[in-house]
Amino acid sequence: MKVEILDLLRCPKTGARLSLDSSTTNELDIDDGWLVSAEGNHCYRIKNGIPRFVPKSNYADNFGMQWNHFAKTQLDSYSGHSISGDRFWKATGWHPEKMRNKWILDAGCGAGRFAEIALQSGAQVVALDYSTAADACYKNLKHYPNLHVVQGDIYALPFEPGSFDYVYSLGVLQHTPNVAKAFASLPPMLTAGGQLCVDYYEKTFKAFLLPKFWLRPCTKRIQKQKLFKFLEATVPPMLAASITLNRIPVVGKFVKRLVPVANYDGILPLTAIQMKEWALLDTFDWLAPAYDQPQTESTAKEWCERARLKNIEILRVSHLVARGEGPATSDGSSVNG
């Protein structure tokens, strides 16, 4: 943990400032130690360079397992493609030259696929995850001096409100227990005029015809290691079948949906080996989460309006994207701060 992030950190229970415990070495980069709230009633462990504000086990355990196994799969620097970067810039609409030296919150960083893109802009990126995916992100990106990884809860963010010029959460909110509450936690983190971007799976009739929605009531109850081993064996033949079906003229793209496997043939520029890796990753991502709650365009817009965001835009970039600008009071301060 870099000492400079102390100015942003707050006790998630009381909102009090945090300081380093007297037994913690006061270095610029802390690998192990303790954070203590100002009133002295709460303390939080810094372990392996990451301040921890969550219990060891939680509803996101499958994501911790998933992103530590597929730690590098979706990193553009590893895949050799710009898949994550393309999605990030199209979804956010932001400009890298404006982000340099700004504070950015990545809410639900996973293994760091989008944090890597934000870091390359020269921004100070705080990558937060509820699961042990935070460890995968740290290992992947710790060579960036502008990275700050935090293991924390989106419902009790351990930061001073109004701290971030940019906040994004991509591929995350639909996997939380209460999506509206998860979204509502983000606008207060913005500076006045700060930029927010989130996305969701879109709730449509066609989407609910996908096999994952009628399989998940069963698969989400299976012990995650057992489910993963089962998918390791079954995804390759299912992917082969899906690719074959997809190549049938006219009806192929519809018939392939009957096979419960993520198939990016003809969609993403992946090699055959990468195709299998991404298929296993995303098929597990379909079937394992405790929560999977798509949203509608009207709901996404309503939540932005309720948060008093300005310049709201709802669009589709892979998923349903909502973005806007943090409001300000007459004196220029954030209404959320």
N, C-alpha and C positions, 0 to 999 in steps of 0.2 A: 504494500500500500504506500502510495506517495503522500508525503505529509501535506502537500498543497491542497489535497481534496478535503482536509479537515475543515476548511472554511465553509464547505457545502454540507457536510454531514450533520445530521441531527438524530437524536434518539427517536426511534419510530413510535415509542410508547408515550413520550411526554413532549416531544418537540424541542427538548433542551439541547444546548450545544454539547458536543462531545470533545473530550480531550484524551490524550494518551495517558495510560496508567503510569505511575511513577516507576514501575519496574520495567516498562517497555523502553528499549533503547531509542533515544530520540534521533534517529537517522532520517535521511531524506527518503529512503525506500525501506519500508518495514516488512519483514517476512513473517514475523510472529510477535504477538503481543495482545494488548487489550485496549479497548476504548471504553471510557467511563462517562456517564452523563453528568451534567453540571451539578445536579443535586446529590450525586453519588449513589443513587438507588438502582441503577441499571448499568450493566457492563456487557460488552460484546467482543467476541474473539476475533483477532486478526490471525488467520491461518493460511500458510502458503501464499502470503502476499495479498490475501483477499479479506476485507472486513465482512463478518458474517452476522446477519440480522434475522436468520430464520432457523426453525428446528431442523434437525438432521434429516428427518424423513417427512415428506409432504406429498400433496396430490400431483406434483410435477416430477415424481421420481422417474417415471418412464422417459421423460425428456432428458434427465441427467444421464440415464443409461444410454439413451439414443445418441446424444451429442458427444459423449465420451468415446463411444464406439466409432461414430462417423465424424470424428473431430475435424477432419480437413476436407471432407467430401465436397461441401458446397462453397469452400473458399475459392475465389477466382484465382488466387495465386497458386492454388494446388491443381485446380481443374484445367487451367490454361485457357479458360473462356471468360467472357465478361457477363455471365448470366446474373450473378448477384448484383454487380454494378449497374447493369442495364435496368434491372427491376428497381433498385434503390433510386436512381436518378429520375426514372419515369414516374415512379410513385410520388416522390417528394416534390419534384419540380424545383429543387434547390440548386444553388450555384456554388461549386466548390470554392471559388475565389472569395466568396462572402463568408464562408464558414471558418476560414483560417483563424486560429487562436480563440474561437468561440467555444463556449461550453455546450456540449451535446449530450443528451440522455438517450441511450438505447435501452428501452424498456422491454426486456425479454431477448437478450442477446444470443442465446443458444451458444454455439461454438464460435460465433463471431463473424458470420458471413457478411453482415451489413456493417458491423463495427469496423471491419477491415477497410471498407470503402470510405466510411466517414473519417477514419484515421488518416487516410491518404490525402485528405483535404487540408491537413494541418490543424484540425480542430482538437480541442481537449475532449475526449470521448469517455463518458462514464457508461460502461457496459454492465447492466444489471440483469441478473437472472435469479429466479426463485429456486432453481434446481442446481445440482452440481455441474450443470453445463457451464457455469461460471468458471470452473477449473479448466475446462477445455478451451474456453475463450482466452483465459490468461496464458495458458501454455502456447496457444497458437500465435498470440499477438503481443506478448510481453516485450518483444524487441522494439516496439513502438514506445518512445518516451512520453507520448501524449495519451497513453492508455491508462484508465482507472477502472478496475473490475470490482464490483460489489455484489454480494449475494444477499438479496433483499426481496421483500414482499411488495408487489404492486399495490396492494390494499393499505400498506403502511410504509410508504416510501421514506427512506432515512435521509431526506434532504431538506434543506431550507427552501420553502416555496419561493418561486420567482428566481431560481438559480440558473436556468438553462435558456440559451438563445434558440436552441432547436431541440425538439423532442420527437422521437419516432418509436413506433411499435409495429413491426411488420411480421405477420404470421403468428401472432401470439394471443391476442385478446379473446378470440373464440374458444381458446383452450382454458380459460379461467372460469371459476364457478359462477361468478356474477359479472357478465360482460359490461353492463351499464356502469357498475361501480368501478370496474377496472379502468374503463375509459375516463370516468369522472376524476380519477386520481391524477391524470396527466396534465390537463390544462393549468392547474395551480402551480405546476413546476416551471411554467414559462415566464420569461421576462416580459415586460410590456412590449408588445409587437413581436414577440418570439413566434417561431414557426412550429406547427404541430402536424404530424402525418401519421395516420394509423391505417391498417387495413383489416379486412375480415373475409372469411369465406362468405359468399353471397347466398342468401336464402332464396332459392327458386324451386319451382316444382321439378324442373329438370335435374337439379342438383340432388334432390332427395330420391331420385331413381338410381343413383350410383350405389353399387354394392356395399360400400363402406357404411352407409346409414342403416342398412338392415342387418349387417354383420356386427357392428359395434356393440349393441346391447349384450352380445355374448363375449366378443373378443376382449372388451375392456375389463372383463372380470377374470380373464386368464392371467396367471402369474407371468410377469413380463418376460423373464428369461425363457420360459417355456414357449410363449408366443413367438419370441424372436427366433428361437431354434426351429420352430415349425415353419416360419416364413423363410428362413435361410434355405430350407429344403424345397419349399413349394414355389417361391417367387421365380426362380429361373425357368421352370417349365411353363408357369402361367404367363410370364413375360413373352416367351417364345410363341405361345398360343395367341396372345393379344396382338403381337406384331403381325402374325400371319392373318388374323382376322382384319386388322386395320388396313391391310393392303387389298382387300376385296373392293372392287369398284362400287361407288355410290353408298352402299350400306355399311362398309367396313368400319367407318369411324363411329357408327352407332352400335354395331354388334360387339365391338371390342369392349364396350362398357360393361358387358355381362361378366367379364373376367376381373376379379377383384385384385388388380395389380396396377401400380403406377407405371404408365407406359409413355415415355417421352420420344418415341420413335417419330421422326419427322417434325418434332416440336423444338427440341433442344439439340445443339450441335455436339452431342456426346459420342465418345467411342463406344464400342460394344461392351467393353469392361466397365466403363463409367455408367452406361445405361443400366447394367445389372446392379451396380452399387446404388445408384439413385433410386432404382425401382424398389430395392429392399428397404432403403431408408424411408422413402415416402409411403410405402405400403404399411410399414410399421407405424409411421406417423398417422396414417389414416385410422388404424385399428386399435392402437394402444391407449390413447389419451383418455383420462377420466371424463373430460368434458370436450364437446365439440359442438359449438353453438353458432351457426351462421346467422348473419343479420341482413336486413333489407336496406335498400337505399333510403327509404323514408326514416327508418330508425336511426341510421347513421347520421343523417342530416339533423334530426331532432336533437340528438345528443350534443352535436356541435353547437346548435343554437342555444340549448340549455346552458352550455358552458360559456355562452356569450363570446364565442369566437367570431372574428371578422373575416371577410373575404373567403367564406366557406366554399369549398369545391368538393363534389362527389363525382368520382370517375372510376373507371375500371382499368386496372393495370395488373394482370394476372388474377388479382382479387378485387373486391370492392374497397376502394380507397376513399378516405375522408381526410381532408386537410384544411387548415385554416390558420389564422393569425391571432395571437393572444391579445385581448383587449387591454385598454389602459384607462385609468381615471383621469380627471382633468389636470391633476398635478404630474401626470406622466408615469405614475407607478402602476404596477400590475394590480388589477382588481382581485386577483387570486392570492396575492402576496400578503 
